[in-house]
């Protein structure tokens, strides 16, 4: 599974969900994570992001520790970044 991280800081990319909780997207497929990253670039996202292969249990533990939520994007899910402009 894959997440997006900031190249400069190594921090995990997260967005606020409808309940205003920071949420990490975990992608089952590397291609889906890359597509999401490319959509962010097309939307002029300012920070450089890279893909990181992860253990979902480790991410879940860290999310709980820091008060984040997470979602798992399955193979056929279409995840589109929020518009930031």
HTML snippet that shows the backbone in 3Dmol.js (N, CA, C, O; Angstrom):
<script src="https://3Dmol.org/build/3Dmol-min.js"></script>
<div id="view" style="width:600px;height:400px;position:relative"></div>
<script>
const pdb = `
ATOM      1  N   UNK A   1       0.851  -1.180   0.000  1.00  0.00           N
ATOM      2  CA  UNK A   1       0.000   0.000   0.000  1.00  0.00           C
ATOM      3  C   UNK A   1       0.887   1.230   0.000  1.00  0.00           C
ATOM      4  O   UNK A   1       2.067   1.157   0.342  1.00  0.00           O
ATOM      5  N   UNK A   2       0.306   2.369  -0.390  1.00  0.00           N
ATOM      6  CA  UNK A   2       1.100   3.569  -0.620  1.00  0.00           C
ATOM      7  C   UNK A   2       0.421   4.812  -0.041  1.00  0.00           C
ATOM      8  O   UNK A   2      -0.805   4.917  -0.001  1.00  0.00           O
ATOM      9  N   UNK A   3       1.258   5.744   0.404  1.00  0.00           N
ATOM     10  CA  UNK A   3       0.804   7.067   0.826  1.00  0.00           C
ATOM     11  C   UNK A   3       1.666   8.102   0.117  1.00  0.00           C
ATOM     12  O   UNK A   3       2.668   7.769  -0.516  1.00  0.00           O
ATOM     13  N   UNK A   4       1.263   9.354   0.232  1.00  0.00           N
ATOM     14  CA  UNK A   4       2.058  10.465  -0.278  1.00  0.00           C
ATOM     15  C   UNK A   4       2.750  11.139   0.894  1.00  0.00           C
ATOM     16  O   UNK A   4       2.154  11.343   1.951  1.00  0.00           O
ATOM     17  N   UNK A   5       4.021  11.483   0.691  1.00  0.00           N
ATOM     18  CA  UNK A   5       4.776  12.203   1.714  1.00  0.00           C
ATOM     19  C   UNK A   5       5.439  13.420   1.083  1.00  0.00           C
ATOM     20  O   UNK A   5       5.702  13.445  -0.119  1.00  0.00           O
ATOM     21  N   UNK A   6       5.704  14.424   1.904  1.00  0.00           N
ATOM     22  CA  UNK A   6       6.392  15.625   1.433  1.00  0.00           C
ATOM     23  C   UNK A   6       7.881  15.327   1.325  1.00  0.00           C
ATOM     24  O   UNK A   6       8.494  14.811   2.260  1.00  0.00           O
ATOM     25  N   UNK A   7       8.452  15.660   0.171  1.00  0.00           N
ATOM     26  CA  UNK A   7       9.876  15.389  -0.056  1.00  0.00           C
ATOM     27  C   UNK A   7      10.763  16.133   0.931  1.00  0.00           C
ATOM     28  O   UNK A   7      11.741  15.570   1.423  1.00  0.00           O
ATOM     29  N   UNK A   8      10.443  17.373   1.227  1.00  0.00           N
ATOM     30  CA  UNK A   8      11.330  18.200   2.062  1.00  0.00           C
ATOM     31  C   UNK A   8      11.306  17.796   3.533  1.00  0.00           C
ATOM     32  O   UNK A   8      12.345  17.802   4.193  1.00  0.00           O
ATOM     33  N   UNK A   9      10.137  17.447   4.048  1.00  0.00           N
ATOM     34  CA  UNK A   9      10.024  17.165   5.480  1.00  0.00           C
ATOM     35  C   UNK A   9       9.807  15.690   5.799  1.00  0.00           C
ATOM     36  O   UNK A   9      10.052  15.256   6.925  1.00  0.00           O
ATOM     37  N   UNK A  10       9.352  14.922   4.823  1.00  0.00           N
ATOM     38  CA  UNK A  10       9.000  13.533   5.078  1.00  0.00           C
ATOM     39  C   UNK A  10       7.640  13.375   5.724  1.00  0.00           C
ATOM     40  O   UNK A  10       7.217  12.262   6.038  1.00  0.00           O
ATOM     41  N   UNK A  11       6.954  14.496   5.924  1.00  0.00           N
ATOM     42  CA  UNK A  11       5.626  14.456   6.531  1.00  0.00           C
ATOM     43  C   UNK A  11       4.605  13.806   5.619  1.00  0.00           C
ATOM     44  O   UNK A  11       4.726  13.867   4.396  1.00  0.00           O
ATOM     45  N   UNK A  12       3.622  13.196   6.201  1.00  0.00           N
ATOM     46  CA  UNK A  12       2.579  12.509   5.451  1.00  0.00           C
ATOM     47  C   UNK A  12       1.563  13.526   4.938  1.00  0.00           C
ATOM     48  O   UNK A  12       1.125  14.404   5.682  1.00  0.00           O
ATOM     49  N   UNK A  13       1.193  13.403   3.671  1.00  0.00           N
ATOM     50  CA  UNK A  13       0.163  14.260   3.084  1.00  0.00           C
ATOM     51  C   UNK A  13      -1.197  13.836   3.648  1.00  0.00           C
ATOM     52  O   UNK A  13      -1.548  12.656   3.630  1.00  0.00           O
ATOM     53  N   UNK A  14      -1.946  14.807   4.143  1.00  0.00           N
ATOM     54  CA  UNK A  14      -3.284  14.555   4.679  1.00  0.00           C
ATOM     55  C   UNK A  14      -4.174  15.745   4.349  1.00  0.00           C
ATOM     56  O   UNK A  14      -3.698  16.868   4.180  1.00  0.00           O
ATOM     57  N   UNK A  15      -5.464  15.483   4.261  1.00  0.00           N
ATOM     58  CA  UNK A  15      -6.443  16.551   4.041  1.00  0.00           C
ATOM     59  C   UNK A  15      -7.513  16.442   5.116  1.00  0.00           C
ATOM     60  O   UNK A  15      -7.680  15.393   5.738  1.00  0.00           O
ATOM     61  N   UNK A  16      -8.232  17.528   5.326  1.00  0.00           N
ATOM     62  CA  UNK A  16      -9.319  17.506   6.309  1.00  0.00           C
ATOM     63  C   UNK A  16     -10.552  16.870   5.686  1.00  0.00           C
ATOM     64  O   UNK A  16     -10.922  17.180   4.554  1.00  0.00           O
ATOM     65  N   UNK A  17     -11.189  15.968   6.447  1.00  0.00           N
ATOM     66  CA  UNK A  17     -12.417  15.347   5.968  1.00  0.00           C
ATOM     67  C   UNK A  17     -13.617  16.224   6.321  1.00  0.00           C
ATOM     68  O   UNK A  17     -13.448  17.334   6.825  1.00  0.00           O
ATOM     69  N   UNK A  18     -14.817  15.735   6.060  1.00  0.00           N
ATOM     70  CA  UNK A  18     -16.028  16.540   6.294  1.00  0.00           C
ATOM     71  C   UNK A  18     -16.229  16.888   7.767  1.00  0.00           C
ATOM     72  O   UNK A  18     -16.947  17.834   8.090  1.00  0.00           O
ATOM     73  N   UNK A  19     -15.593  16.120   8.665  1.00  0.00           N
ATOM     74  CA  UNK A  19     -15.676  16.392  10.097  1.00  0.00           C
ATOM     75  C   UNK A  19     -14.492  17.222  10.595  1.00  0.00           C
ATOM     76  O   UNK A  19     -14.290  17.370  11.801  1.00  0.00           O
ATOM     77  N   UNK A  20     -13.713  17.762   9.654  1.00  0.00           N
ATOM     78  CA  UNK A  20     -12.566  18.623   9.939  1.00  0.00           C
ATOM     79  C   UNK A  20     -11.414  17.872  10.631  1.00  0.00           C
ATOM     80  O   UNK A  20     -10.652  18.461  11.398  1.00  0.00           O
ATOM     81  N   UNK A  21     -11.299  16.574  10.351  1.00  0.00           N
ATOM     82  CA  UNK A  21     -10.227  15.748  10.905  1.00  0.00           C
ATOM     83  C   UNK A  21      -9.222  15.455   9.787  1.00  0.00           C
ATOM     84  O   UNK A  21      -9.602  15.052   8.688  1.00  0.00           O
ATOM     85  N   UNK A  22      -7.943  15.661  10.081  1.00  0.00           N
ATOM     86  CA  UNK A  22      -6.909  15.350   9.102  1.00  0.00           C
ATOM     87  C   UNK A  22      -6.986  13.870   8.737  1.00  0.00           C
ATOM     88  O   UNK A  22      -7.035  13.007   9.613  1.00  0.00           O
ATOM     89  N   UNK A  23      -6.995  13.589   7.436  1.00  0.00           N
ATOM     90  CA  UNK A  23      -7.163  12.224   6.950  1.00  0.00           C
ATOM     91  C   UNK A  23      -6.066  11.874   5.955  1.00  0.00           C
ATOM     92  O   UNK A  23      -5.791  12.630   5.023  1.00  0.00           O
ATOM     93  N   UNK A  24      -5.452  10.731   6.161  1.00  0.00           N
ATOM     94  CA  UNK A  24      -4.409  10.219   5.281  1.00  0.00           C
ATOM     95  C   UNK A  24      -5.056   9.240   4.310  1.00  0.00           C
ATOM     96  O   UNK A  24      -5.763   8.322   4.726  1.00  0.00           O
ATOM     97  N   UNK A  25      -4.813   9.436   3.011  1.00  0.00           N
ATOM     98  CA  UNK A  25      -5.278   8.479   2.009  1.00  0.00           C
ATOM     99  C   UNK A  25      -4.227   7.390   1.862  1.00  0.00           C
ATOM    100  O   UNK A  25      -3.050   7.674   1.634  1.00  0.00           O
ATOM    101  N   UNK A  26      -4.655   6.160   1.992  1.00  0.00           N
ATOM    102  CA  UNK A  26      -3.797   4.996   1.765  1.00  0.00           C
ATOM    103  C   UNK A  26      -4.306   4.335   0.490  1.00  0.00           C
ATOM    104  O   UNK A  26      -5.478   3.971   0.391  1.00  0.00           O
ATOM    105  N   UNK A  27      -3.423   4.185  -0.469  1.00  0.00           N
ATOM    106  CA  UNK A  27      -3.797   3.622  -1.765  1.00  0.00           C
ATOM    107  C   UNK A  27      -3.329   2.172  -1.874  1.00  0.00           C
ATOM    108  O   UNK A  27      -2.168   1.869  -1.598  1.00  0.00           O
ATOM    109  N   UNK A  28      -4.232   1.280  -2.275  1.00  0.00           N
ATOM    110  CA  UNK A  28      -3.846  -0.112  -2.504  1.00  0.00           C
ATOM    111  C   UNK A  28      -2.898  -0.231  -3.696  1.00  0.00           C
ATOM    112  O   UNK A  28      -1.974  -1.044  -3.686  1.00  0.00           O
ATOM    113  N   UNK A  29      -3.134   0.584  -4.720  1.00  0.00           N
ATOM    114  CA  UNK A  29      -2.387   0.490  -5.967  1.00  0.00           C
ATOM    115  C   UNK A  29      -1.433   1.680  -6.126  1.00  0.00           C
ATOM    116  O   UNK A  29      -1.827   2.830  -5.932  1.00  0.00           O
ATOM    117  N   UNK A  30      -0.202   1.397  -6.474  1.00  0.00           N
ATOM    118  CA  UNK A  30       0.784   2.453  -6.695  1.00  0.00           C
ATOM    119  C   UNK A  30       0.329   3.413  -7.790  1.00  0.00           C
ATOM    120  O   UNK A  30       0.527   4.622  -7.676  1.00  0.00           O
ATOM    121  N   UNK A  31      -0.278   2.883  -8.847  1.00  0.00           N
ATOM    122  CA  UNK A  31      -0.738   3.722  -9.957  1.00  0.00           C
ATOM    123  C   UNK A  31      -1.794   4.727  -9.501  1.00  0.00           C
ATOM    124  O   UNK A  31      -1.822   5.859  -9.984  1.00  0.00           O
ATOM    125  N   UNK A  32      -2.656   4.323  -8.582  1.00  0.00           N
ATOM    126  CA  UNK A  32      -3.684   5.236  -8.077  1.00  0.00           C
ATOM    127  C   UNK A  32      -3.068   6.347  -7.228  1.00  0.00           C
ATOM    128  O   UNK A  32      -3.501   7.497  -7.295  1.00  0.00           O
ATOM    129  N   UNK A  33      -2.066   6.004  -6.437  1.00  0.00           N
ATOM    130  CA  UNK A  33      -1.369   7.021  -5.643  1.00  0.00           C
ATOM    131  C   UNK A  33      -0.665   8.013  -6.565  1.00  0.00           C
ATOM    132  O   UNK A  33      -0.699   9.220  -6.325  1.00  0.00           O
ATOM    133  N   UNK A  34      -0.029   7.506  -7.615  1.00  0.00           N
ATOM    134  CA  UNK A  34       0.654   8.383  -8.577  1.00  0.00           C
ATOM    135  C   UNK A  34      -0.347   9.266  -9.316  1.00  0.00           C
ATOM    136  O   UNK A  34      -0.065  10.440  -9.554  1.00  0.00           O
ATOM    137  N   UNK A  35      -1.501   8.732  -9.681  1.00  0.00           N
ATOM    138  CA  UNK A  35      -2.528   9.521 -10.355  1.00  0.00           C
ATOM    139  C   UNK A  35      -2.995  10.656  -9.450  1.00  0.00           C
ATOM    140  O   UNK A  35      -3.160  11.785  -9.911  1.00  0.00           O
ATOM    141  N   UNK A  36      -3.209  10.368  -8.168  1.00  0.00           N
ATOM    142  CA  UNK A  36      -3.624  11.387  -7.213  1.00  0.00           C
ATOM    143  C   UNK A  36      -2.549  12.476  -7.098  1.00  0.00           C
ATOM    144  O   UNK A  36      -2.861  13.666  -7.066  1.00  0.00           O
ATOM    145  N   UNK A  37      -1.279  12.052  -7.037  1.00  0.00           N
ATOM    146  CA  UNK A  37      -0.166  13.009  -6.968  1.00  0.00           C
ATOM    147  C   UNK A  37      -0.147  13.901  -8.207  1.00  0.00           C
ATOM    148  O   UNK A  37       0.068  15.109  -8.102  1.00  0.00           O
ATOM    149  N   UNK A  38      -0.368  13.313  -9.364  1.00  0.00           N
ATOM    150  CA  UNK A  38      -0.388  14.087 -10.609  1.00  0.00           C
ATOM    151  C   UNK A  38      -1.564  15.064 -10.640  1.00  0.00           C
ATOM    152  O   UNK A  38      -1.431  16.172 -11.160  1.00  0.00           O
ATOM    153  N   UNK A  39      -2.693  14.671 -10.097  1.00  0.00           N
ATOM    154  CA  UNK A  39      -3.837  15.593 -10.005  1.00  0.00           C
ATOM    155  C   UNK A  39      -3.510  16.778  -9.097  1.00  0.00           C
ATOM    156  O   UNK A  39      -3.904  17.908  -9.388  1.00  0.00           O
ATOM    157  N   UNK A  40      -2.793  16.528  -8.001  1.00  0.00           N
ATOM    158  CA  UNK A  40      -2.370  17.625  -7.119  1.00  0.00           C
ATOM    159  C   UNK A  40      -1.428  18.571  -7.856  1.00  0.00           C
ATOM    160  O   UNK A  40      -1.552  19.790  -7.741  1.00  0.00           O
ATOM    161  N   UNK A  41      -0.501  18.019  -8.602  1.00  0.00           N
ATOM    162  CA  UNK A  41       0.434  18.844  -9.384  1.00  0.00           C
ATOM    163  C   UNK A  41      -0.337  19.685 -10.397  1.00  0.00           C
ATOM    164  O   UNK A  41      -0.057  20.873 -10.556  1.00  0.00           O
ATOM    165  N   UNK A  42      -1.295  19.083 -11.076  1.00  0.00           N
ATOM    166  CA  UNK A  42      -2.103  19.806 -12.065  1.00  0.00           C
ATOM    167  C   UNK A  42      -2.908  20.924 -11.412  1.00  0.00           C
ATOM    168  O   UNK A  42      -3.219  21.927 -12.054  1.00  0.00           O
ATOM    169  N   UNK A  43      -3.241  20.751 -10.140  1.00  0.00           N
ATOM    170  CA  UNK A  43      -3.998  21.774  -9.400  1.00  0.00           C
ATOM    171  C   UNK A  43      -3.061  22.788  -8.746  1.00  0.00           C
ATOM    172  O   UNK A  43      -3.500  23.622  -7.953  1.00  0.00           O
ATOM    173  N   UNK A  44      -1.765  22.715  -9.080  1.00  0.00           N
ATOM    174  CA  UNK A  44      -0.752  23.667  -8.611  1.00  0.00           C
ATOM    175  C   UNK A  44      -0.472  23.532  -7.111  1.00  0.00           C
ATOM    176  O   UNK A  44      -0.230  24.526  -6.428  1.00  0.00           O
ATOM    177  N   UNK A  45      -0.508  22.286  -6.603  1.00  0.00           N
ATOM    178  CA  UNK A  45      -0.130  22.044  -5.213  1.00  0.00           C
ATOM    179  C   UNK A  45       1.330  22.430  -5.041  1.00  0.00           C
ATOM    180  O   UNK A  45       2.167  22.015  -5.843  1.00  0.00           O
ATOM    181  N   UNK A  46       1.656  23.203  -4.034  1.00  0.00           N
ATOM    182  CA  UNK A  46       2.972  23.830  -3.912  1.00  0.00           C
ATOM    183  C   UNK A  46       4.088  22.930  -3.395  1.00  0.00           C
ATOM    184  O   UNK A  46       5.252  23.166  -3.719  1.00  0.00           O
ATOM    185  N   UNK A  47       3.775  21.912  -2.604  1.00  0.00           N
ATOM    186  CA  UNK A  47       4.824  21.086  -2.004  1.00  0.00           C
ATOM    187  C   UNK A  47       5.112  19.867  -2.878  1.00  0.00           C
ATOM    188  O   UNK A  47       4.197  19.269  -3.445  1.00  0.00           O
ATOM    189  N   UNK A  48       6.386  19.505  -2.980  1.00  0.00           N
ATOM    190  CA  UNK A  48       6.779  18.321  -3.741  1.00  0.00           C
ATOM    191  C   UNK A  48       6.433  17.071  -2.944  1.00  0.00           C
ATOM    192  O   UNK A  48       6.803  16.938  -1.777  1.00  0.00           O
ATOM    193  N   UNK A  49       5.719  16.161  -3.592  1.00  0.00           N
ATOM    194  CA  UNK A  49       5.296  14.924  -2.937  1.00  0.00           C
ATOM    195  C   UNK A  49       5.915  13.721  -3.625  1.00  0.00           C
ATOM    196  O   UNK A  49       6.211  13.747  -4.819  1.00  0.00           O
ATOM    197  N   UNK A  50       6.105  12.662  -2.840  1.00  0.00           N
ATOM    198  CA  UNK A  50       6.581  11.405  -3.398  1.00  0.00           C
ATOM    199  C   UNK A  50       5.775  10.265  -2.803  1.00  0.00           C
ATOM    200  O   UNK A  50       5.145  10.410  -1.755  1.00  0.00           O
ATOM    201  N   UNK A  51       5.805   9.127  -3.487  1.00  0.00           N
ATOM    202  CA  UNK A  51       5.097   7.952  -3.009  1.00  0.00           C
ATOM    203  C   UNK A  51       5.960   7.201  -2.021  1.00  0.00           C
ATOM    204  O   UNK A  51       7.183   7.156  -2.150  1.00  0.00           O
ATOM    205  N   UNK A  52       5.304   6.607  -1.023  1.00  0.00           N
ATOM    206  CA  UNK A  52       6.014   5.770  -0.066  1.00  0.00           C
ATOM    207  C   UNK A  52       5.203   4.494   0.133  1.00  0.00           C
ATOM    208  O   UNK A  52       4.006   4.544   0.417  1.00  0.00           O
ATOM    209  N   UNK A  53       5.862   3.361  -0.019  1.00  0.00           N
ATOM    210  CA  UNK A  53       5.208   2.096   0.263  1.00  0.00           C
ATOM    211  C   UNK A  53       5.198   1.914   1.779  1.00  0.00           C
ATOM    212  O   UNK A  53       6.210   2.136   2.444  1.00  0.00           O
ATOM    213  N   UNK A  54       4.059   1.510   2.314  1.00  0.00           N
ATOM    214  CA  UNK A  54       3.901   1.482   3.774  1.00  0.00           C
ATOM    215  C   UNK A  54       3.248   0.193   4.250  1.00  0.00           C
ATOM    216  O   UNK A  54       2.684  -0.571   3.467  1.00  0.00           O
ATOM    217  N   UNK A  55       3.340  -0.022   5.548  1.00  0.00           N
ATOM    218  CA  UNK A  55       2.585  -1.051   6.244  1.00  0.00           C
ATOM    219  C   UNK A  55       1.353  -0.352   6.821  1.00  0.00           C
ATOM    220  O   UNK A  55       1.480   0.556   7.643  1.00  0.00           O
ATOM    221  N   UNK A  56       0.192  -0.763   6.403  1.00  0.00           N
ATOM    222  CA  UNK A  56      -1.039  -0.074   6.800  1.00  0.00           C
ATOM    223  C   UNK A  56      -1.220  -0.061   8.318  1.00  0.00           C
ATOM    224  O   UNK A  56      -1.758   0.905   8.859  1.00  0.00           O
ATOM    225  N   UNK A  57      -0.789  -1.099   9.007  1.00  0.00           N
ATOM    226  CA  UNK A  57      -0.929  -1.123  10.462  1.00  0.00           C
ATOM    227  C   UNK A  57      -0.102  -0.026  11.126  1.00  0.00           C
ATOM    228  O   UNK A  57      -0.548   0.590  12.095  1.00  0.00           O
ATOM    229  N   UNK A  58       1.092   0.219  10.613  1.00  0.00           N
ATOM    230  CA  UNK A  58       1.942   1.283  11.161  1.00  0.00           C
ATOM    231  C   UNK A  58       1.302   2.650  10.952  1.00  0.00           C
ATOM    232  O   UNK A  58       1.345   3.501  11.840  1.00  0.00           O
ATOM    233  N   UNK A  59       0.711   2.861   9.782  1.00  0.00           N
ATOM    234  CA  UNK A  59       0.037   4.134   9.519  1.00  0.00           C
ATOM    235  C   UNK A  59      -1.170   4.284  10.432  1.00  0.00           C
ATOM    236  O   UNK A  59      -1.401   5.363  10.978  1.00  0.00           O
ATOM    237  N   UNK A  60      -1.938   3.222  10.606  1.00  0.00           N
ATOM    238  CA  UNK A  60      -3.117   3.279  11.473  1.00  0.00           C
ATOM    239  C   UNK A  60      -2.724   3.634  12.903  1.00  0.00           C
ATOM    240  O   UNK A  60      -3.395   4.442  13.544  1.00  0.00           O
ATOM    241  N   UNK A  61      -1.657   3.046  13.404  1.00  0.00           N
ATOM    242  CA  UNK A  61      -1.186   3.338  14.763  1.00  0.00           C
ATOM    243  C   UNK A  61      -0.780   4.803  14.882  1.00  0.00           C
ATOM    244  O   UNK A  61      -1.138   5.472  15.852  1.00  0.00           O
ATOM    245  N   UNK A  62      -0.036   5.302  13.901  1.00  0.00           N
ATOM    246  CA  UNK A  62       0.395   6.710  13.936  1.00  0.00           C
ATOM    247  C   UNK A  62      -0.779   7.658  13.787  1.00  0.00           C
ATOM    248  O   UNK A  62      -0.804   8.707  14.430  1.00  0.00           O
ATOM    249  N   UNK A  63      -1.745   7.316  12.960  1.00  0.00           N
ATOM    250  CA  UNK A  63      -2.929   8.160  12.829  1.00  0.00           C
ATOM    251  C   UNK A  63      -3.653   8.273  14.170  1.00  0.00           C
ATOM    252  O   UNK A  63      -4.043   9.366  14.581  1.00  0.00           O
ATOM    253  N   UNK A  64      -3.826   7.161  14.833  1.00  0.00           N
ATOM    254  CA  UNK A  64      -4.495   7.181  16.136  1.00  0.00           C
ATOM    255  C   UNK A  64      -3.693   8.009  17.140  1.00  0.00           C
ATOM    256  O   UNK A  64      -4.262   8.787  17.905  1.00  0.00           O
ATOM    257  N   UNK A  65      -2.388   7.841  17.132  1.00  0.00           N
ATOM    258  CA  UNK A  65      -1.507   8.562  18.060  1.00  0.00           C
ATOM    259  C   UNK A  65      -1.607  10.076  17.886  1.00  0.00           C
ATOM    260  O   UNK A  65      -1.578  10.817  18.869  1.00  0.00           O
ATOM    261  N   UNK A  66      -1.726  10.543  16.627  1.00  0.00           N
ATOM    262  CA  UNK A  66      -1.723  11.979  16.349  1.00  0.00           C
ATOM    263  C   UNK A  66      -3.112  12.557  16.083  1.00  0.00           C
ATOM    264  O   UNK A  66      -3.231  13.717  15.690  1.00  0.00           O
ATOM    265  N   UNK A  67      -4.158  11.765  16.291  1.00  0.00           N
ATOM    266  CA  UNK A  67      -5.521  12.264  16.129  1.00  0.00           C
ATOM    267  C   UNK A  67      -5.956  12.388  14.682  1.00  0.00           C
ATOM    268  O   UNK A  67      -6.878  13.145  14.379  1.00  0.00           O
ATOM    269  N   UNK A  68      -5.306  11.656  13.776  1.00  0.00           N
ATOM    270  CA  UNK A  68      -5.676  11.658  12.368  1.00  0.00           C
ATOM    271  C   UNK A  68      -6.615  10.495  12.095  1.00  0.00           C
ATOM    272  O   UNK A  68      -6.750   9.571  12.897  1.00  0.00           O
ATOM    273  N   UNK A  69      -7.243  10.567  10.966  1.00  0.00           N
ATOM    274  CA  UNK A  69      -8.041   9.472  10.452  1.00  0.00           C
ATOM    275  C   UNK A  69      -7.322   8.949   9.203  1.00  0.00           C
ATOM    276  O   UNK A  69      -6.360   9.563   8.743  1.00  0.00           O
ATOM    277  N   UNK A  70      -7.775   7.841   8.664  1.00  0.00           N
ATOM    278  CA  UNK A  70      -7.224   7.369   7.401  1.00  0.00           C
ATOM    279  C   UNK A  70      -8.317   6.694   6.603  1.00  0.00           C
ATOM    280  O   UNK A  70      -9.309   6.212   7.151  1.00  0.00           O
ATOM    281  N   UNK A  71      -8.117   6.668   5.301  1.00  0.00           N
ATOM    282  CA  UNK A  71      -9.042   5.967   4.419  1.00  0.00           C
ATOM    283  C   UNK A  71      -8.220   5.133   3.453  1.00  0.00           C
ATOM    284  O   UNK A  71      -7.116   5.513   3.064  1.00  0.00           O
ATOM    285  N   UNK A  72      -8.770   4.000   3.074  1.00  0.00           N
ATOM    286  CA  UNK A  72      -8.068   3.126   2.142  1.00  0.00           C
ATOM    287  C   UNK A  72      -8.773   3.188   0.800  1.00  0.00           C
ATOM    288  O   UNK A  72      -9.954   2.861   0.681  1.00  0.00           O
ATOM    289  N   UNK A  73      -8.017   3.618  -0.217  1.00  0.00           N
ATOM    290  CA  UNK A  73      -8.538   3.682  -1.580  1.00  0.00           C
ATOM    291  C   UNK A  73      -8.288   2.328  -2.235  1.00  0.00           C
ATOM    292  O   UNK A  73      -7.143   1.954  -2.490  1.00  0.00           O
ATOM    293  N   UNK A  74      -9.354   1.606  -2.502  1.00  0.00           N
ATOM    294  CA  UNK A  74      -9.263   0.297  -3.133  1.00  0.00           C
ATOM    295  C   UNK A  74      -8.984   0.447  -4.631  1.00  0.00           C
ATOM    296  O   UNK A  74      -9.035   1.549  -5.178  1.00  0.00           O
ATOM    297  N   UNK A  75      -8.694  -0.658  -5.270  1.00  0.00           N
ATOM    298  CA  UNK A  75      -8.270  -0.668  -6.672  1.00  0.00           C
ATOM    299  C   UNK A  75      -9.210   0.111  -7.592  1.00  0.00           C
ATOM    300  O   UNK A  75      -8.725   0.831  -8.465  1.00  0.00           O
ATOM    301  N   UNK A  76     -10.495   0.003  -7.442  1.00  0.00           N
ATOM    302  CA  UNK A  76     -11.430   0.645  -8.371  1.00  0.00           C
ATOM    303  C   UNK A  76     -12.040   1.931  -7.826  1.00  0.00           C
ATOM    304  O   UNK A  76     -12.977   2.460  -8.424  1.00  0.00           O
ATOM    305  N   UNK A  77     -11.539   2.444  -6.718  1.00  0.00           N
ATOM    306  CA  UNK A  77     -12.024   3.707  -6.161  1.00  0.00           C
ATOM    307  C   UNK A  77     -11.433   4.881  -6.937  1.00  0.00           C
ATOM    308  O   UNK A  77     -10.279   4.838  -7.363  1.00  0.00           O
ATOM    309  N   UNK A  78     -12.221   5.912  -7.114  1.00  0.00           N
ATOM    310  CA  UNK A  78     -11.746   7.130  -7.757  1.00  0.00           C
ATOM    311  C   UNK A  78     -11.658   8.206  -6.677  1.00  0.00           C
ATOM    312  O   UNK A  78     -12.679   8.641  -6.143  1.00  0.00           O
ATOM    313  N   UNK A  79     -10.460   8.625  -6.365  1.00  0.00           N
ATOM    314  CA  UNK A  79     -10.224   9.642  -5.334  1.00  0.00           C
ATOM    315  C   UNK A  79      -9.680  10.880  -6.043  1.00  0.00           C
ATOM    316  O   UNK A  79      -8.684  10.812  -6.763  1.00  0.00           O
ATOM    317  N   UNK A  80     -10.346  12.004  -5.828  1.00  0.00           N
ATOM    318  CA  UNK A  80      -9.955  13.255  -6.468  1.00  0.00           C
ATOM    319  C   UNK A  80      -9.625  14.260  -5.366  1.00  0.00           C
ATOM    320  O   UNK A  80     -10.408  14.438  -4.433  1.00  0.00           O
ATOM    321  N   UNK A  81      -8.459  14.922  -5.471  1.00  0.00           N
ATOM    322  CA  UNK A  81      -8.106  15.913  -4.444  1.00  0.00           C
ATOM    323  C   UNK A  81      -9.099  17.060  -4.402  1.00  0.00           C
ATOM    324  O   UNK A  81      -9.716  17.391  -5.414  1.00  0.00           O
ATOM    325  N   UNK A  82      -9.255  17.665  -3.234  1.00  0.00           N
ATOM    326  CA  UNK A  82     -10.132  18.846  -3.149  1.00  0.00           C
ATOM    327  C   UNK A  82      -9.532  20.002  -3.930  1.00  0.00           C
ATOM    328  O   UNK A  82      -8.312  20.122  -4.048  1.00  0.00           O
ATOM    329  N   UNK A  83     -10.389  20.838  -4.451  1.00  0.00           N
ATOM    330  CA  UNK A  83      -9.920  22.015  -5.177  1.00  0.00           C
ATOM    331  C   UNK A  83      -9.392  23.023  -4.167  1.00  0.00           C
ATOM    332  O   UNK A  83     -10.073  23.358  -3.198  1.00  0.00           O
ATOM    333  N   UNK A  84      -8.170  23.505  -4.399  1.00  0.00           N
ATOM    334  CA  UNK A  84      -7.530  24.399  -3.422  1.00  0.00           C
ATOM    335  C   UNK A  84      -7.466  25.837  -3.889  1.00  0.00           C
ATOM    336  O   UNK A  84      -6.921  26.680  -3.177  1.00  0.00           O
ATOM    337  N   UNK A  85      -7.986  26.143  -5.025  1.00  0.00           N
ATOM    338  CA  UNK A  85      -7.884  27.513  -5.554  1.00  0.00           C
ATOM    339  C   UNK A  85      -9.008  28.368  -5.079  1.00  0.00           C
ATOM    340  O   UNK A  85      -9.077  29.547  -5.427  1.00  0.00           O
TER     341      UNK A  85
END
`;
const viewer = $3Dmol.createViewer("view");
viewer.addModel(pdb, "pdb");
viewer.setStyle({}, {cartoon: {color: "spectrum"}});
viewer.zoomTo();
viewer.render();
</script>
